[in-house]
Amino acid sequence: MNNIYCIGELLIDMVSLDGDNYLKKPGGAPANVAVAISKLGGKSYFLGQVGKDNFGSFLKKTLIENNVDTSFMKDEGKTTLALVTLDKSGERSFEFYRGSDSKYVIDPAKISIDNKDIIHFGSATVFLGGEVQETYYSLLKEGKSKGALITFDPNYRDVLITEDLLEEYKKHCWNFMKEADFIKLSDEEAMLLTNTKTLEESIQSLKDSNLQTIAITLGKKGTMLIEGNKSIIIGSIDIEQKDSTGAGDAFVGAVLYGLTRSENRDYEQIIEFANVVGAMTCEEYGAIPAIPTLDKVIKRKGKVEF
């Protein structure tokens, strides 16, 4: 596998520790994933749209500085903003002001995808509608036809997916989950998408759904790996959490990087590595700036083997 294409939103996280004062940070789940891949040494592309404004210029510059390829990125309209408030434990709450990411259109045939590539779909804003939703489906179809590895993260946000949108959102998520080779879920997303009330029930439902490999992140407990009818919890490392923003995206980026390095796709080893990357991201503030490089991970974890 060579190239990893990450499609979705790139936005400004306005991060507040006190609810009054905000710091400008680059964010957006698929963009975070692309940066994580690049910081670890992989080749990543970001596919999406920012505004033709100062925020958009800042975001594109940030990706370029982090060695993410922006060849398929567009800048028109206004940049999407997310107000992120952190509590004392580093957990987040969000408010979104959506911009032009909904208008992203690209012809998948121009991307030159092949069977060595990975296409990662994140959907925090995509299933709210717009041209980008159609682009997602056309890219999925192109990726499947070329034999690319498909990965998916629903990136559920309750402030975005209101009650009237929930069933449609879940339908789109399942459309992609059924086609994905790897799916990353939080425990909340696992229960939401399986219409269950406990994590145990959701795990069994996912096992019964004939999906490919699934990882359910469990915070400090680690990650539940589901392959067929088998499941195992892979532990993480102890940290002093400052900010969980971007941790799940860093985890996904590390999994995708691992898949490009693992000849036999040993998910247990890959997720053990990804747990460390995700945990280390929680030790600093902000999403993209906090994602560790491979050298930092090796210093913390030791030799990386896939």
VMD Tcl script that draws the C-alpha trace (Angstrom):
set ca {
  {0.00 0.00 0.00}
  {1.29 3.43 -0.89}
  {-1.01 6.45 -0.74}
  {-3.62 7.17 1.93}
  {-6.45 9.51 0.88}
  {-8.41 11.14 3.72}
  {-11.66 12.84 2.74}
  {-13.86 15.10 4.85}
  {-13.74 18.37 6.75}
  {-10.81 20.62 7.64}
  {-11.82 23.38 10.03}
  {-10.80 25.77 12.75}
  {-11.10 24.55 16.35}
  {-11.55 27.58 18.60}
  {-10.47 25.96 21.87}
  {-11.42 27.41 25.25}
  {-10.29 26.35 28.70}
  {-12.59 28.79 30.52}
  {-15.57 29.26 28.18}
  {-14.62 32.87 27.42}
  {-11.20 32.99 25.77}
  {-10.41 30.94 22.66}
  {-7.25 29.78 20.92}
  {-7.25 29.11 17.16}
  {-6.25 25.52 16.35}
  {-6.43 23.51 13.11}
  {-8.88 20.60 13.28}
  {-11.30 18.31 11.46}
  {-11.18 14.55 11.89}
  {-10.03 13.44 8.39}
  {-7.39 16.21 8.34}
  {-6.15 15.10 11.75}
  {-5.88 11.56 10.41}
  {-3.88 12.77 7.40}
  {-1.45 14.66 9.64}
  {-1.02 11.67 11.94}
  {-0.12 9.48 8.97}
  {2.37 12.04 7.70}
  {3.97 12.62 11.12}
  {4.51 8.89 11.45}
  {6.20 8.73 8.05}
  {3.37 7.75 5.68}
  {2.14 9.40 2.48}
  {-1.21 11.11 3.03}
  {-3.51 13.30 0.96}
  {-6.31 15.49 2.24}
  {-9.45 15.74 0.10}
  {-11.79 18.53 1.15}
  {-12.64 22.22 1.00}
  {-11.84 25.23 3.19}
  {-12.86 28.85 2.74}
  {-11.07 31.37 0.59}
  {-10.27 33.39 3.70}
  {-7.54 33.81 6.31}
  {-8.72 30.71 8.19}
  {-8.56 28.63 5.01}
  {-5.06 29.88 4.18}
  {-3.94 29.04 7.71}
  {-5.36 25.52 7.47}
  {-3.82 24.75 4.10}
  {-0.46 26.07 5.29}
  {-0.73 23.84 8.37}
  {-1.24 20.73 6.25}
  {1.64 21.63 3.95}
  {3.92 22.24 6.95}
  {2.98 18.77 8.18}
  {3.81 17.20 4.79}
  {0.22 16.38 3.86}
  {-0.38 16.52 0.10}
  {-3.04 19.14 -0.70}
  {-3.21 18.52 -4.47}
  {-6.93 17.63 -4.29}
  {-7.92 20.34 -1.80}
  {-10.14 23.31 -2.75}
  {-10.62 26.79 -1.25}
  {-13.91 28.61 -1.84}
  {-16.49 30.31 0.37}
  {-16.05 30.44 4.15}
  {-14.17 28.09 6.48}
  {-16.08 25.91 8.95}
  {-15.57 26.78 12.65}
  {-15.94 24.61 15.75}
  {-16.01 26.09 19.25}
  {-14.44 23.51 21.55}
  {-14.81 23.93 25.32}
  {-12.74 21.70 27.61}
  {-13.67 20.71 31.15}
  {-11.12 20.09 33.93}
  {-10.56 16.49 32.83}
  {-9.89 17.48 29.22}
  {-13.22 16.24 27.83}
  {-14.85 18.30 25.08}
  {-18.11 19.96 24.13}
  {-18.72 21.44 20.66}
  {-20.57 24.16 18.78}
  {-20.31 24.18 14.95}
  {-20.60 26.96 12.37}
  {-20.53 25.15 9.04}
  {-18.85 26.68 6.00}
  {-18.02 25.52 2.51}
  {-16.78 22.00 3.28}
  {-20.26 20.85 2.22}
  {-19.57 21.96 -1.37}
  {-16.51 19.82 -2.04}
  {-16.65 18.08 -5.43}
  {-13.94 16.13 -7.23}
  {-13.87 13.57 -10.01}
  {-12.49 10.37 -8.38}
  {-11.12 9.22 -11.74}
  {-8.56 12.05 -11.55}
  {-7.00 10.68 -8.34}
  {-5.36 7.56 -9.89}
  {-6.36 5.18 -7.09}
  {-5.03 1.61 -7.22}
  {-5.15 -1.55 -5.10}
  {-2.16 -0.49 -3.00}
  {-3.94 2.59 -1.69}
  {-6.17 3.33 1.31}
  {-9.19 5.64 1.25}
  {-10.32 6.89 4.66}
  {-13.81 8.33 5.10}
  {-14.65 10.46 8.16}
  {-18.16 11.85 8.50}
  {-18.54 14.48 11.21}
  {-20.20 16.92 8.78}
  {-20.51 15.01 5.50}
  {-23.83 13.26 6.17}
  {-25.46 16.62 6.86}
  {-25.85 16.87 3.10}
  {-24.40 18.91 0.26}
  {-22.28 18.03 -2.75}
  {-19.61 16.48 -0.55}
  {-21.99 13.64 0.36}
  {-22.33 12.72 -3.30}
  {-18.55 12.96 -3.65}
  {-18.18 10.46 -0.80}
  {-20.30 7.87 -2.54}
  {-18.60 8.33 -5.91}
  {-15.17 8.02 -4.26}
  {-16.30 4.89 -2.41}
  {-17.46 3.35 -5.68}
  {-14.18 4.24 -7.40}
  {-12.11 2.90 -4.51}
  {-13.98 -0.40 -4.44}
  {-13.66 -0.82 -8.21}
  {-9.88 -0.29 -8.00}
  {-9.42 -2.65 -5.03}
  {-8.30 0.03 -2.56}
  {-8.56 -0.60 1.19}
  {-11.60 1.26 2.57}
  {-11.67 2.60 6.14}
  {-14.46 4.46 7.93}
  {-15.00 6.50 11.11}
  {-18.49 7.94 11.77}
  {-17.15 10.82 13.92}
  {-20.58 11.25 15.55}
  {-21.29 14.64 17.16}
  {-24.62 15.04 18.91}
  {-24.65 18.82 18.34}
  {-24.56 18.15 14.59}
  {-26.71 15.05 14.25}
  {-29.98 16.26 15.72}
  {-32.94 13.94 16.31}
  {-34.52 14.66 12.93}
  {-31.26 13.74 11.15}
  {-30.32 10.69 13.21}
  {-31.93 7.86 11.21}
  {-30.63 9.21 7.90}
  {-27.16 9.59 9.45}
  {-27.20 6.00 10.69}
  {-28.30 4.76 7.26}
  {-25.33 6.45 5.60}
  {-22.95 5.12 8.25}
  {-24.13 1.55 7.65}
  {-23.75 2.00 3.89}
  {-20.07 2.73 4.44}
  {-19.54 0.22 7.25}
  {-20.76 -2.60 5.00}
  {-18.14 -1.68 2.41}
  {-15.25 -0.92 4.78}
  {-12.25 -3.14 5.45}
  {-11.61 -1.35 8.77}
  {-14.08 0.56 10.97}
  {-13.22 2.68 13.98}
  {-15.99 3.40 16.53}
  {-16.22 4.91 19.98}
  {-18.27 2.98 22.54}
  {-21.03 5.61 22.18}
  {-21.07 5.20 18.40}
  {-21.15 1.41 18.68}
  {-24.31 1.54 20.79}
  {-25.89 4.28 18.68}
  {-25.40 2.50 15.36}
  {-26.56 -0.89 16.66}
  {-29.56 0.54 18.58}
  {-28.38 -1.12 21.79}
  {-28.15 0.10 25.38}
  {-24.94 -1.59 26.53}
  {-21.51 -2.02 25.02}
  {-21.78 -5.79 25.35}
  {-24.99 -5.82 23.32}
  {-23.44 -3.60 20.65}
  {-20.38 -5.83 20.36}
  {-22.56 -8.88 19.79}
  {-24.66 -7.00 17.25}
  {-21.55 -5.94 15.35}
  {-20.26 -9.51 15.37}
  {-23.58 -10.65 13.90}
  {-23.49 -8.02 11.14}
  {-20.91 -9.68 8.88}
  {-18.59 -6.66 8.88}
  {-14.83 -6.62 8.46}
  {-12.34 -5.56 11.17}
  {-13.72 -3.18 13.83}
  {-11.92 -1.23 16.56}
  {-13.95 0.27 19.42}
  {-11.93 2.80 21.40}
  {-12.50 2.66 25.16}
  {-10.42 5.56 26.48}
  {-7.95 4.62 29.19}
  {-9.08 0.98 29.00}
  {-7.63 0.64 25.49}
  {-9.35 -0.66 22.37}
  {-11.74 -3.53 21.65}
  {-10.66 -5.32 18.47}
  {-13.37 -7.34 16.70}
  {-12.45 -9.70 13.88}
  {-15.27 -12.00 12.85}
  {-16.68 -13.64 16.00}
  {-13.53 -12.94 18.02}
  {-12.92 -9.91 20.21}
  {-10.07 -8.81 22.45}
  {-9.26 -5.70 24.47}
  {-5.80 -4.29 23.71}
  {-4.50 -2.09 26.52}
  {-3.09 1.41 26.31}
  {-0.51 3.37 28.34}
  {-0.99 5.52 31.43}
  {-1.03 9.26 30.79}
  {-1.98 12.54 32.43}
  {-4.71 13.76 30.08}
  {-4.84 17.43 29.15}
  {-7.01 17.39 26.01}
  {-8.68 14.47 24.22}
  {-9.28 16.47 21.03}
  {-7.92 14.55 18.05}
  {-6.93 11.44 20.00}
  {-9.29 9.17 18.08}
  {-8.08 10.63 14.80}
  {-4.44 10.11 15.78}
  {-5.36 6.51 16.63}
  {-6.92 6.03 13.18}
  {-3.94 7.62 11.46}
  {-1.63 5.26 13.31}
  {-3.73 2.25 12.29}
  {-3.63 3.30 8.63}
  {0.11 3.93 8.80}
  {0.51 0.49 10.37}
  {-1.49 -1.09 7.56}
  {0.98 0.31 5.03}
  {3.83 -1.31 6.97}
  {2.29 -4.65 7.97}
  {2.52 -7.35 5.32}
  {0.07 -9.64 7.13}
  {-2.21 -6.95 8.63}
  {-1.59 -8.00 12.22}
  {-4.26 -5.81 13.80}
  {-3.27 -6.65 17.37}
  {0.22 -5.24 16.87}
  {-1.07 -2.32 14.82}
  {-3.66 -1.33 17.44}
  {-1.17 -1.68 20.29}
  {0.93 0.90 18.44}
  {-2.09 3.09 17.62}
  {-3.19 3.12 21.27}
  {0.12 4.73 22.20}
  {-0.19 7.35 19.47}
  {-3.73 8.22 20.55}
  {-2.82 8.37 24.23}
  {0.20 10.60 23.62}
  {-2.02 13.03 21.69}
  {-4.04 13.56 24.89}
  {-0.96 14.80 26.73}
  {-0.90 18.15 24.87}
  {-3.50 20.77 23.93}
  {-4.95 20.98 20.42}
  {-5.39 18.21 17.87}
  {-2.84 18.51 15.05}
  {-0.04 20.06 17.16}
  {-0.38 17.31 19.77}
  {-0.03 14.31 17.43}
  {3.38 12.70 18.04}
  {6.02 11.87 15.45}
  {7.24 8.31 15.01}
  {10.49 9.14 16.84}
  {8.53 10.31 19.90}
  {6.40 7.16 19.84}
  {9.48 4.95 19.65}
  {11.04 6.77 22.62}
  {7.85 6.12 24.59}
  {6.97 2.62 23.39}
  {10.26 1.17 22.19}
  {10.86 -0.51 18.85}
  {7.82 -0.57 16.56}
  {7.12 -3.95 14.98}
  {4.24 -4.80 12.65}
}
mol new
graphics top color blue
foreach p $ca { graphics top sphere $p radius 0.5 }
foreach p [lrange $ca 0 end-1] q [lrange $ca 1 end] { graphics top cylinder $p $q radius 0.2 }
display resetview
